[in-house]
Amino acid sequence: MTKTRVIVAALLTAAVGAARAADEAAEAIEPDQPGIVESSSTVGKGRALLETGLGYQRDRSDGVRSRLWSTPTLLRFGFAEDWEFRLETDGHQRLRATDGGGTSKISGWADSALGVKWHVQDGDAERNTPGLAWLLNVDMDSGSSAFRGQGWRPSLRLTAEWDLLRDWSAGLIGGLYRDSRDDGSGKHFVGGILGASLGWPIAEAWKGYVEIAGDQLASNRNGGRSISAGTGVTWLVDRRLQLDASINRGLTKQTADWVLGVGVSIGF
């Protein structure tokens, strides 16, 4: 082997070793899914995180049985260390509804939402201070006619995370959203968002959580209250890949009886 080849081989070996060291030093991804209580972290400048999966809802109310499949997806891109851009949608949906008149099937695309997240502060377990982040989203009437909302619907949320003893964690999220009434009046209303979660380690790279989620808190004429209780598990396969599964039980009439989901999160 010539001297030039030896130098090239040495440089390639050093580059590969440096890349592996950088990858090992990189922090593990912190997906927002599953659950309503999102993480307070951002993905980091120049990094991206894709969170997607398969969702299933089952409901029976007012003599109608419905089944809804969806493909919820969230793409997060960090344009600064504490800021990220977000594109979110429930993806392709398929609804099957059965009542006394028979069964109907509808397929189409859900609305999309644009948003930003700002990581305000890191958590400090010794001082018992949480990690904090603001999330501003705007849902757009961009979906298929059967699943399209009315106009643009902004929402603002604040999420907080506490690191507890023995790798347990707790989270809170609260916020407001603006939407249009369904009566065709063109009038708008403001509703609330509130949720709480508790997480714990199950085994190495495995975590569990329970959650109470109120993703729609409004008066009856404005859609009522959508509240559910749920639980789930996450498996951090490696620093850039996480798998998850969740199940939620509706607690109010406005909430689907059961919601199940499986997901995958991939960092880039």
Backbone bond lengths (Angstrom), bond angles and torsions (degrees), N, CA, C in turn:
res aa  C-N    CA-C-N  psi(-1)  N-CA   C-N-CA  omega(-1)  CA-C   N-CA-C  phi
1 M - - - 1.467 - - 1.536 109.31 -
2 T 1.336 117.57 127.31 1.450 121.58 179.88 1.510 111.12 -68.61
3 K 1.365 114.82 164.30 1.458 120.00 179.79 1.531 110.94 -60.64
4 T 1.362 116.43 -39.28 1.478 119.96 -179.88 1.515 111.00 -61.18
5 R 1.352 115.95 -43.54 1.459 119.72 -179.86 1.517 111.18 -64.48
6 V 1.325 116.17 -38.05 1.463 119.96 178.43 1.519 110.45 -62.65
7 I 1.336 116.62 -43.08 1.460 120.59 -179.96 1.523 110.76 -64.70
8 V 1.371 116.88 -44.70 1.470 121.19 179.02 1.523 110.63 -61.02
9 A 1.342 116.68 -44.46 1.466 120.65 179.92 1.519 111.09 -62.36
10 A 1.329 115.76 -40.28 1.460 120.02 179.24 1.523 111.10 -65.03
11 L 1.346 116.61 -41.78 1.459 121.00 179.14 1.530 111.33 -64.42
12 L 1.353 116.71 -42.70 1.464 120.48 178.45 1.525 110.98 -63.24
13 T 1.331 116.66 -42.60 1.463 120.45 178.83 1.521 110.94 -62.15
14 A 1.333 115.89 -42.28 1.467 119.84 178.94 1.511 111.55 -64.85
15 A 1.352 116.96 -39.83 1.467 120.92 -179.54 1.516 111.06 -65.42
16 V 1.349 116.47 -44.29 1.462 120.14 178.61 1.521 110.68 -62.86
17 G 1.354 115.64 -42.66 1.458 118.85 178.82 1.505 112.49 -63.25
18 A 1.349 116.86 -39.82 1.463 120.33 178.46 1.508 111.36 -65.58
19 A 1.350 117.33 -40.18 1.465 121.10 179.52 1.521 110.78 -64.08
20 R 1.330 116.23 -41.71 1.468 119.81 179.17 1.526 110.59 -66.21
21 A 1.330 116.12 -40.58 1.464 119.82 179.19 1.516 110.78 -63.88
22 A 1.353 116.38 -41.26 1.469 119.88 179.13 1.516 111.02 -64.61
23 D 1.353 115.79 -39.52 1.462 119.41 179.61 1.518 111.05 -66.17
24 E 1.352 115.98 -39.74 1.457 119.12 179.46 1.522 111.47 -69.12
25 A 1.345 116.27 -30.91 1.458 119.93 -179.68 1.522 112.42 -78.03
26 A 1.347 116.54 -21.42 1.459 120.25 -178.53 1.526 110.29 -63.45
27 E 1.323 115.00 142.96 1.456 119.68 179.38 1.520 110.29 -70.95
28 A 1.319 116.33 150.79 1.457 121.16 178.76 1.522 109.87 -68.63
29 I 1.310 116.47 149.90 1.457 121.33 178.30 1.523 109.99 -63.99
30 E 1.334 116.20 152.15 1.457 123.10 176.44 1.529 108.63 -128.81
31 P 1.325 117.42 83.66 1.467 120.82 -177.41 1.532 112.17 -64.96
32 D 1.333 115.23 156.41 1.456 120.89 173.87 1.528 111.51 -82.63
33 Q 1.319 118.09 -26.47 1.454 120.55 178.87 1.518 110.10 -87.01
34 P 1.330 118.49 156.71 1.455 127.24 -7.74 1.534 110.80 -86.83
35 G 1.317 116.45 173.52 1.457 121.33 175.55 1.514 112.63 98.00
36 I 1.326 115.87 163.61 1.456 122.42 -178.93 1.526 111.98 -83.52
37 V 1.354 117.57 -27.91 1.458 121.05 -179.21 1.520 108.56 -81.12
38 E 1.330 116.09 100.35 1.451 121.23 -175.40 1.528 111.44 -80.46
39 S 1.319 116.85 160.72 1.457 121.19 179.42 1.521 109.78 -68.97
40 S 1.328 116.41 156.83 1.460 120.51 177.35 1.524 111.81 -89.86
41 S 1.326 117.70 -5.21 1.457 121.71 -176.49 1.523 111.46 -85.73
42 T 1.320 116.04 159.17 1.453 122.88 169.60 1.525 108.48 -111.18
43 V 1.319 116.70 167.98 1.466 119.73 -171.48 1.527 112.49 -78.90
44 G 1.340 118.12 -17.43 1.455 120.80 -178.24 1.520 111.71 99.90
45 K 1.309 115.30 148.42 1.460 120.97 -176.13 1.531 111.65 -59.27
46 G 1.338 115.39 129.97 1.455 121.39 177.61 1.505 115.30 79.05
47 R 1.322 117.95 2.18 1.463 121.50 -179.93 1.524 110.78 -106.79
48 A 1.323 115.58 157.41 1.466 121.75 179.19 1.518 109.48 -132.94
49 L 1.318 115.45 152.78 1.462 121.46 178.95 1.520 108.55 -139.67
50 L 1.311 116.48 123.21 1.461 123.02 177.90 1.517 108.97 -105.08
51 E 1.333 116.66 121.76 1.456 122.66 178.28 1.523 108.16 -119.62
52 T 1.318 116.71 119.49 1.456 120.43 -177.42 1.521 109.73 -145.91
53 G 1.324 116.79 175.05 1.453 119.52 -178.87 1.513 111.81 172.50
54 L 1.318 114.77 -161.74 1.463 122.96 -178.88 1.517 108.62 -130.06
55 G 1.334 116.35 127.19 1.457 121.31 -179.49 1.523 111.53 -116.81
56 Y 1.338 115.18 149.67 1.467 121.07 179.92 1.522 108.80 -139.48
57 Q 1.338 117.19 128.43 1.457 122.73 177.43 1.521 109.85 -120.45
58 R 1.334 115.03 139.33 1.473 120.91 176.30 1.512 108.37 -129.27
59 D 1.335 116.51 132.10 1.458 119.62 -175.91 1.533 109.99 -147.68
60 R 1.331 114.40 150.37 1.466 120.89 173.35 1.521 107.46 -140.47
61 S 1.322 116.96 116.29 1.458 121.55 178.76 1.523 109.57 -156.71
62 D 1.343 115.60 144.22 1.471 122.51 179.35 1.522 112.43 53.24
63 G 1.330 116.62 38.63 1.459 120.85 177.12 1.513 115.17 75.93
64 V 1.325 117.80 9.63 1.464 121.48 -179.20 1.523 109.83 -117.76
65 R 1.322 116.17 129.66 1.454 122.16 174.25 1.522 108.33 -104.04
66 S 1.331 116.44 128.92 1.459 119.76 -177.33 1.518 111.03 -130.51
67 R 1.315 114.72 149.23 1.461 123.37 175.77 1.526 107.33 -133.00
68 L 1.315 116.58 128.63 1.466 120.35 -177.14 1.524 109.87 -129.94
69 W 1.331 115.63 123.74 1.460 122.22 173.80 1.524 108.44 -104.28
70 S 1.324 117.07 143.02 1.455 120.95 179.80 1.523 110.08 -148.10
71 T 1.318 115.50 167.78 1.464 121.46 179.45 1.534 108.50 -128.74
72 P 1.314 117.93 71.64 1.474 120.69 -177.45 1.524 111.44 -60.45
73 T 1.343 115.04 134.62 1.460 121.21 -175.54 1.520 110.19 -141.99
74 L 1.325 116.60 137.01 1.458 123.32 176.78 1.520 108.69 -134.25
75 L 1.329 116.01 125.92 1.462 121.98 176.09 1.521 108.03 -112.28
76 R 1.330 116.71 124.57 1.464 122.88 -178.72 1.531 109.02 -119.26
77 F 1.344 115.80 132.09 1.466 120.81 178.81 1.519 109.42 -132.63
78 G 1.321 116.27 127.00 1.458 120.80 -178.45 1.516 112.14 -86.81
79 F 1.342 117.08 113.48 1.460 120.42 177.32 1.526 111.41 -97.91
80 A 1.329 117.25 -4.16 1.457 124.16 170.65 1.527 106.08 -153.69
81 E 1.327 116.96 168.64 1.462 118.81 -175.15 1.520 112.24 -62.17
82 D 1.334 117.78 -35.56 1.465 121.81 -177.47 1.519 113.26 -111.75
83 W 1.334 117.02 11.32 1.464 121.11 -179.67 1.522 109.76 -129.48
84 E 1.326 115.69 143.42 1.456 119.49 175.08 1.522 110.55 -141.65
85 F 1.320 115.47 149.31 1.460 123.69 173.61 1.516 108.18 -95.27
86 R 1.363 116.87 144.06 1.457 120.75 -174.30 1.533 110.71 -133.42
87 L 1.326 115.21 137.57 1.459 122.70 173.19 1.527 106.61 -126.82
88 E 1.337 116.29 121.86 1.466 120.48 -171.31 1.526 111.00 -134.11
89 T 1.333 116.16 144.64 1.453 122.06 177.93 1.527 109.60 -160.05
90 D 1.332 116.14 157.10 1.463 120.58 171.26 1.517 111.26 -87.01
91 G 1.327 115.92 3.63 1.457 121.03 171.47 1.519 113.84 68.48
92 H 1.309 115.08 -147.43 1.468 120.53 179.75 1.522 109.20 -80.20
93 Q 1.325 116.07 133.87 1.456 122.04 -177.43 1.525 111.01 -122.87
94 R 1.324 113.87 147.14 1.466 119.68 176.36 1.525 108.36 -135.42
95 L 1.335 116.31 117.82 1.458 122.47 -176.53 1.524 110.19 -110.98
96 R 1.335 114.74 133.75 1.466 122.08 175.40 1.525 107.56 -125.02
97 A 1.334 117.26 119.03 1.465 122.42 -177.14 1.516 110.10 -125.35
98 T 1.348 115.04 136.05 1.458 121.08 -178.34 1.519 109.66 -127.88
99 D 1.336 116.61 129.73 1.466 121.74 174.17 1.523 108.44 -139.56
100 G 1.325 117.11 -165.17 1.463 120.44 -177.81 1.512 113.90 -63.03
101 G 1.315 116.52 -21.15 1.458 120.36 -178.72 1.510 114.49 -91.54
102 G 1.334 117.87 -1.75 1.447 120.44 179.05 1.519 112.00 124.86
103 T 1.317 115.01 -161.13 1.468 121.90 -176.70 1.520 110.62 -118.99
104 S 1.317 115.39 136.41 1.462 120.97 176.52 1.524 109.44 -122.55
105 K 1.333 115.94 148.90 1.454 121.81 179.48 1.523 109.08 -128.51
106 I 1.324 115.39 132.95 1.460 120.91 -179.68 1.527 108.27 -133.90
107 S 1.316 116.83 135.25 1.458 122.32 176.50 1.523 109.52 -128.43
108 G 1.312 116.46 150.31 1.458 120.10 178.19 1.510 111.03 171.19
109 W 1.335 114.51 -171.25 1.457 120.99 -176.35 1.515 111.17 -105.71
110 A 1.319 116.02 141.24 1.457 121.82 177.99 1.526 110.25 -79.53
111 D 1.332 116.16 164.58 1.461 121.06 174.05 1.527 110.31 -62.72
112 S 1.323 115.55 159.77 1.464 122.29 174.50 1.527 109.70 -112.41
113 A 1.319 115.45 159.20 1.466 121.02 179.38 1.517 109.62 -134.01
114 L 1.324 115.70 139.27 1.459 122.52 173.25 1.520 108.42 -106.18
115 G 1.328 116.97 144.94 1.453 118.57 -178.67 1.509 113.05 -161.41
116 V 1.323 114.77 172.02 1.460 122.38 174.12 1.529 108.13 -135.65
117 K 1.324 115.27 150.45 1.467 121.50 173.81 1.523 108.25 -124.29
118 W 1.342 114.59 136.28 1.459 121.27 178.30 1.523 108.14 -120.59
119 H 1.329 116.26 115.11 1.460 121.89 176.33 1.520 108.39 -79.02
120 V 1.334 116.75 111.18 1.466 121.93 -172.25 1.523 111.81 -83.25
121 Q 1.350 117.15 -44.74 1.460 119.78 -178.10 1.516 110.63 -154.19
122 D 1.342 115.31 152.44 1.457 121.56 174.59 1.523 109.65 -79.81
123 G 1.314 115.59 153.99 1.453 119.86 175.07 1.525 111.27 -78.99
124 D 1.320 116.19 153.17 1.461 122.50 178.20 1.525 107.98 -135.64
125 A 1.339 115.97 105.58 1.459 120.41 -176.15 1.527 111.68 -64.84
126 E 1.336 117.54 -35.90 1.459 120.10 -178.29 1.529 111.40 -66.52
127 R 1.309 116.66 -36.36 1.467 120.60 179.44 1.523 112.29 -93.42
128 N 1.330 116.24 -2.66 1.460 122.60 -179.60 1.526 111.85 59.52
129 T 1.339 116.01 36.26 1.458 120.71 176.20 1.526 109.11 -102.91
130 P 1.328 117.97 141.53 1.468 120.43 -175.65 1.519 112.46 -87.94
131 G 1.322 115.38 158.69 1.447 120.29 164.37 1.515 108.55 -74.35
132 L 1.320 116.94 137.42 1.460 121.60 -174.48 1.524 110.99 -125.96
133 A 1.340 115.33 146.31 1.461 120.44 175.64 1.524 109.55 -152.88
134 W 1.328 115.22 142.11 1.464 122.29 172.33 1.516 108.96 -98.76
135 L 1.347 116.02 140.43 1.461 121.46 176.73 1.527 109.21 -127.10
136 L 1.326 115.87 123.38 1.464 122.15 176.67 1.520 108.22 -114.97
137 N 1.338 116.54 120.71 1.457 122.33 -179.34 1.519 110.49 -124.51
138 V 1.328 115.73 151.96 1.456 121.64 171.79 1.526 107.73 -132.44
139 D 1.342 116.19 110.12 1.460 121.28 174.94 1.517 108.95 -78.46
140 M 1.333 116.71 133.27 1.465 121.99 -176.67 1.520 110.78 -112.11
141 D 1.334 116.93 146.69 1.460 121.05 178.69 1.529 109.10 -80.67
142 S 1.327 114.90 72.08 1.464 121.79 -172.62 1.519 113.49 -113.87
143 G 1.328 117.58 -2.60 1.458 120.45 -174.96 1.517 113.73 -86.91
144 S 1.332 115.50 -176.41 1.462 121.60 175.58 1.523 109.77 -64.29
145 S 1.316 117.06 156.55 1.460 121.35 -173.59 1.520 112.70 -56.74
146 A 1.321 118.06 -36.55 1.465 121.16 -177.00 1.518 112.56 -70.00
147 F 1.333 118.15 -22.85 1.468 121.88 -175.24 1.533 112.70 -120.47
148 R 1.315 116.88 9.55 1.463 120.94 -174.18 1.524 111.29 -83.66
149 G 1.332 115.56 135.76 1.453 121.09 173.85 1.519 110.98 -82.41
150 Q 1.336 115.84 -176.46 1.460 120.93 -177.46 1.526 110.88 -103.54
151 G 1.315 115.88 107.52 1.455 120.80 176.27 1.524 113.15 69.63
152 W 1.324 114.43 -167.07 1.461 121.20 178.50 1.518 108.78 -90.13
153 R 1.357 116.41 133.22 1.470 121.71 -175.25 1.518 109.65 -123.87
154 P 1.325 117.48 101.77 1.463 120.53 -179.39 1.528 111.93 -80.24
155 S 1.317 116.48 153.89 1.461 122.27 174.60 1.525 108.77 -145.93
156 L 1.325 115.16 149.28 1.464 121.96 178.05 1.517 108.20 -131.81
157 R 1.352 116.46 126.96 1.454 121.00 -176.95 1.528 110.53 -131.96
158 L 1.319 115.54 148.90 1.461 122.74 173.17 1.518 107.82 -119.39
159 T 1.330 116.98 124.61 1.460 121.14 179.86 1.525 109.86 -114.60
160 A 1.330 116.28 142.63 1.462 122.39 -177.89 1.523 108.95 -133.25
161 E 1.345 116.70 138.42 1.468 123.36 179.81 1.523 110.33 -128.67
162 W 1.328 115.95 132.59 1.463 121.54 175.88 1.523 109.56 -114.70
163 D 1.332 116.82 135.39 1.463 122.44 170.80 1.523 107.87 -90.87
164 L 1.337 116.06 122.69 1.456 121.77 -177.17 1.528 110.61 -107.48
165 L 1.321 116.64 -179.47 1.458 121.45 179.34 1.518 111.26 -64.48
166 R 1.342 115.08 151.37 1.468 123.48 174.97 1.527 111.95 57.95
167 D 1.324 116.05 35.47 1.466 122.92 176.49 1.526 113.65 65.88
168 W 1.321 117.37 19.12 1.457 119.95 171.05 1.525 108.14 -78.63
169 S 1.325 115.84 163.37 1.457 120.34 179.29 1.523 109.59 -149.06
170 A 1.322 115.68 158.02 1.462 122.07 177.42 1.508 108.86 -137.05
171 G 1.328 116.11 149.38 1.453 120.02 -179.03 1.514 112.23 -142.50
172 L 1.313 115.77 149.42 1.462 123.40 175.19 1.518 108.66 -134.34
173 I 1.329 116.03 146.06 1.451 120.70 173.35 1.518 108.34 -141.20
174 G 1.305 116.41 138.48 1.455 121.54 178.44 1.514 109.31 -146.46
175 G 1.325 115.78 150.47 1.455 117.87 -179.44 1.513 112.86 -177.29
176 L 1.322 114.89 -173.81 1.454 123.33 -179.81 1.523 109.29 -133.03
177 Y 1.328 115.67 150.73 1.461 120.62 174.49 1.525 109.30 -136.55
178 R 1.312 116.62 156.27 1.466 122.97 179.22 1.516 108.43 -119.69
179 D 1.335 116.94 131.50 1.457 121.75 -176.43 1.523 109.24 -142.76
180 S 1.331 115.75 173.57 1.462 122.09 178.17 1.519 109.77 -103.90
181 R 1.329 116.67 147.18 1.454 121.23 176.63 1.521 110.74 -68.69
182 D 1.340 115.65 152.92 1.465 120.90 -178.91 1.518 113.41 -85.61
183 D 1.349 118.07 -0.09 1.459 120.25 -175.77 1.519 114.08 -85.83
184 G 1.314 116.88 4.42 1.458 120.14 178.77 1.515 114.66 77.31
185 S 1.317 117.03 8.76 1.463 120.57 -178.85 1.525 112.96 -76.67
186 G 1.321 116.69 -17.70 1.445 120.77 -177.24 1.511 113.52 80.57
187 K 1.336 116.82 2.34 1.458 120.40 -179.71 1.528 110.40 -81.66
188 H 1.322 115.34 154.15 1.457 121.34 -179.39 1.527 110.38 -112.57
189 F 1.311 114.68 162.86 1.460 121.06 176.32 1.517 109.15 -144.96
190 V 1.318 115.78 164.27 1.459 122.49 178.14 1.520 109.12 -115.89
191 G 1.324 116.93 128.82 1.459 122.60 178.26 1.518 110.89 -118.48
192 G 1.333 115.48 174.27 1.453 120.51 -177.20 1.515 113.73 -112.94
193 I 1.316 115.71 160.91 1.463 124.69 175.54 1.519 107.24 -132.08
194 L 1.336 117.06 130.77 1.458 120.14 -179.56 1.523 109.46 -152.96
195 G 1.324 116.40 133.17 1.452 120.42 179.18 1.517 111.89 -154.64
196 A 1.334 115.81 157.16 1.468 121.92 178.89 1.520 108.69 -143.69
197 S 1.339 116.49 145.15 1.460 120.72 -179.05 1.517 110.32 -141.44
198 L 1.334 115.37 157.66 1.454 123.28 175.99 1.515 107.93 -137.02
199 G 1.342 116.64 125.90 1.451 120.66 -178.23 1.510 112.67 -121.13
200 W 1.326 116.62 155.76 1.462 121.56 -178.92 1.536 109.79 -150.76
201 P 1.339 117.94 155.13 1.460 120.92 177.21 1.525 111.00 -78.01
202 I 1.314 116.53 137.57 1.463 121.88 176.32 1.530 109.80 -99.36
203 A 1.303 115.50 -48.34 1.466 123.70 177.40 1.517 106.40 -157.94
204 E 1.318 116.29 -179.59 1.455 119.09 179.33 1.526 110.24 -57.39
205 A 1.328 116.80 122.98 1.468 125.17 178.60 1.525 113.46 74.70
206 W 1.339 117.64 -0.86 1.459 121.18 178.56 1.532 109.95 -112.08
207 K 1.340 116.19 135.58 1.459 121.11 177.67 1.529 110.09 -136.08
208 G 1.316 115.23 150.59 1.454 121.10 175.33 1.520 110.09 -120.40
209 Y 1.321 116.81 163.90 1.459 120.26 178.09 1.527 110.38 -156.06
210 V 1.320 115.39 157.54 1.464 122.84 169.22 1.522 106.57 -126.52
211 E 1.344 115.21 155.11 1.458 118.48 -172.77 1.521 110.70 -153.71
212 I 1.312 115.72 145.26 1.454 122.84 168.49 1.519 105.62 -116.21
213 A 1.319 118.21 126.99 1.459 121.26 -170.41 1.522 110.96 -130.74
214 G 1.322 115.55 125.34 1.456 122.08 171.23 1.516 108.57 -117.17
215 D 1.337 116.94 89.77 1.463 120.11 -175.87 1.526 112.66 -86.90
216 Q 1.343 116.93 -7.23 1.463 121.26 177.00 1.521 108.32 -147.86
217 L 1.326 116.66 105.84 1.456 122.12 -179.01 1.525 107.97 -121.18
218 A 1.343 116.22 100.16 1.458 121.97 -176.04 1.528 109.50 -147.61
219 S 1.320 116.23 170.85 1.463 121.02 176.97 1.526 109.30 -69.42
220 N 1.330 116.64 164.62 1.465 120.90 -177.66 1.523 112.30 -60.37
221 R 1.331 117.77 -38.04 1.463 119.62 -179.49 1.523 112.42 -71.45
222 N 1.330 116.74 -13.10 1.459 121.34 178.47 1.521 112.80 -111.12
223 G 1.328 116.07 24.32 1.461 119.92 174.98 1.503 115.70 108.55
224 G 1.346 117.33 -12.98 1.449 120.00 176.91 1.510 113.81 77.41
225 R 1.334 114.98 -162.26 1.457 121.61 -175.59 1.527 111.21 -111.40
226 S 1.320 115.51 124.88 1.462 122.12 175.82 1.523 108.05 -105.76
227 I 1.336 115.60 105.69 1.465 121.57 -176.20 1.526 108.90 -129.96
228 S 1.324 116.48 137.82 1.461 120.83 -179.81 1.518 110.02 -142.83
229 A 1.335 115.51 160.88 1.462 122.80 173.01 1.523 107.37 -120.99
230 G 1.334 116.58 139.22 1.454 118.25 -175.32 1.510 113.22 -149.16
231 T 1.313 113.97 171.49 1.459 121.95 176.76 1.519 108.51 -149.30
232 G 1.329 116.00 162.04 1.448 118.71 -179.48 1.515 111.78 -172.11
233 V 1.332 115.26 177.67 1.467 122.20 178.75 1.518 109.11 -134.40
234 T 1.336 115.57 151.20 1.459 121.70 172.77 1.527 108.95 -127.80
235 W 1.322 115.85 147.86 1.465 122.54 178.73 1.519 107.95 -130.41
236 L 1.329 116.23 110.36 1.451 121.63 177.82 1.527 107.98 -83.53
237 V 1.316 115.89 94.63 1.460 121.72 -176.18 1.528 110.50 -62.54
238 D 1.330 117.02 -46.48 1.459 123.08 169.97 1.522 107.14 -152.80
239 R 1.324 116.96 -172.01 1.469 119.58 -173.20 1.519 113.39 -62.05
240 R 1.321 117.74 -22.63 1.460 120.83 -175.48 1.514 114.05 -117.08
241 L 1.312 118.32 11.05 1.467 120.64 -177.81 1.519 110.36 -143.06
242 Q 1.332 116.38 125.78 1.464 121.73 176.09 1.527 109.67 -133.04
243 L 1.325 115.72 139.35 1.458 123.06 173.55 1.524 108.31 -112.19
244 D 1.340 117.00 151.00 1.463 119.81 -179.43 1.513 110.73 -149.01
245 A 1.337 114.78 160.69 1.464 122.51 174.36 1.520 108.01 -147.17
246 S 1.326 116.74 144.53 1.466 120.32 -176.69 1.520 110.63 -148.60
247 I 1.349 115.04 158.98 1.455 122.05 175.05 1.525 107.99 -144.89
248 N 1.327 116.41 135.49 1.453 122.30 -178.25 1.528 110.11 -129.86
249 R 1.317 115.69 143.89 1.454 122.88 178.39 1.529 108.78 -114.92
250 G 1.343 116.76 124.29 1.446 120.92 179.21 1.519 111.84 -69.60
251 L 1.330 116.75 138.94 1.461 122.22 -178.03 1.522 112.99 -109.82
252 T 1.325 117.63 -8.36 1.464 121.26 179.54 1.524 109.35 -130.36
253 K 1.332 115.46 166.44 1.458 120.97 -178.65 1.520 112.02 -63.90
254 Q 1.313 116.68 -31.74 1.458 121.16 -177.52 1.524 113.23 -78.57
255 T 1.326 117.47 -3.75 1.460 122.19 -177.31 1.523 109.90 -106.75
256 A 1.318 117.18 141.60 1.464 120.95 174.70 1.524 110.04 -57.73
257 D 1.340 116.68 142.40 1.465 120.84 -177.04 1.530 111.11 -58.49
258 W 1.323 116.07 -46.74 1.469 120.64 -179.17 1.526 109.54 -137.50
259 V 1.327 115.78 139.84 1.463 122.16 174.86 1.522 107.93 -132.08
260 L 1.312 116.68 122.38 1.467 122.52 179.52 1.515 108.92 -119.06
261 G 1.331 116.18 148.00 1.454 119.07 179.17 1.508 112.75 -152.86
262 V 1.312 116.23 149.22 1.459 123.73 170.30 1.529 106.20 -130.12
263 G 1.328 116.45 143.64 1.453 117.92 -175.58 1.503 113.60 -147.35
264 V 1.324 114.72 166.58 1.457 122.47 176.29 1.529 107.46 -139.75
265 S 1.326 116.43 138.93 1.456 123.14 178.74 1.526 108.03 -124.63
266 I 1.339 116.17 130.39 1.465 121.62 -175.55 1.516 108.84 -129.47
267 G 1.335 116.69 125.57 1.453 121.67 178.73 1.517 111.75 -95.75
268 F 1.323 115.95 146.97 1.465 121.80 -179.47 1.531 109.72 -127.56
